[in-house]
Amino acid sequence: MGRFEKYEDTEILREVIKKLKNKKCRLDCGHHVTFGSNLGQDITIRNGKEPKIICSQCGY
């Protein structure tokens, strides 16, 4: 058994994001996102015990 066999494919994340379609959220950085919109903000998820979700502009 290889060390990477424990990991799920990214499709599981796509399914979670699809469930958020048309939802409008305020991010931890104060900016906003509309999921599934062509004009929507890209996001960055900082993984950890308490994940931070910010727009990609604030992630730099």
C-alpha positions as a Python dict, from the first residue, in 0.01 Angstrom:
ca = {
    (1, 'M'): (0, 0, 0),
    (2, 'G'): (152, 332, -110),
    (3, 'R'): (163, 636, 115),
    (4, 'F'): (-69, 835, -114),
    (5, 'E'): (-349, 577, -130),
    (6, 'K'): (-511, 731, 181),
    (7, 'Y'): (-594, 1052, -4),
    (8, 'E'): (-925, 1119, -179),
    (9, 'D'): (-931, 1261, -532),
    (10, 'T'): (-1003, 1634, -575),
    (11, 'E'): (-1349, 1542, -704),
    (12, 'I'): (-1470, 1526, -343),
    (13, 'L'): (-1378, 1895, -302),
    (14, 'R'): (-1552, 1987, -627),
    (15, 'E'): (-1872, 1827, -499),
    (16, 'V'): (-1858, 2036, -180),
    (17, 'I'): (-1804, 2354, -383),
    (18, 'K'): (-2089, 2268, -622),
    (19, 'K'): (-2323, 2256, -321),
    (20, 'L'): (-2227, 2619, -249),
    (21, 'K'): (-2330, 2742, -595),
    (22, 'N'): (-2494, 3088, -582),
    (23, 'K'): (-2418, 3126, -209),
    (24, 'K'): (-2278, 3466, -115),
    (25, 'C'): (-2034, 3473, 177),
    (26, 'R'): (-1821, 3727, 360),
    (27, 'L'): (-1466, 3594, 393),
    (28, 'D'): (-1234, 3619, 694),
    (29, 'C'): (-1049, 3902, 518),
    (30, 'G'): (-1372, 4105, 490),
    (31, 'H'): (-1413, 4063, 114),
    (32, 'H'): (-1699, 3867, -44),
    (33, 'V'): (-1740, 3565, -270),
    (34, 'T'): (-2029, 3433, -478),
    (35, 'F'): (-1968, 3066, -551),
    (36, 'G'): (-2017, 2948, -908),
    (37, 'S'): (-2013, 3298, -1056),
    (38, 'N'): (-1778, 3391, -1341),
    (39, 'L'): (-1729, 3726, -1169),
    (40, 'G'): (-1676, 3564, -829),
    (41, 'Q'): (-1368, 3617, -617),
    (42, 'D'): (-1108, 3339, -604),
    (43, 'I'): (-1043, 3213, -252),
    (44, 'T'): (-751, 3077, -53),
    (45, 'I'): (-806, 2828, 228),
    (46, 'R'): (-537, 2830, 495),
    (47, 'N'): (-561, 2482, 640),
    (48, 'G'): (-516, 2420, 1011),
    (49, 'K'): (-703, 2362, 1335),
    (50, 'E'): (-911, 2675, 1265),
    (51, 'P'): (-907, 2720, 884),
    (52, 'K'): (-896, 3075, 745),
    (53, 'I'): (-1079, 3146, 420),
    (54, 'I'): (-967, 3463, 245),
    (55, 'C'): (-971, 3605, -107),
    (56, 'S'): (-669, 3526, -320),
    (57, 'Q'): (-567, 3894, -330),
    (58, 'C'): (-532, 3903, 49),
    (59, 'G'): (-353, 3567, 39),
    (60, 'Y'): (-45, 3719, -124),
}
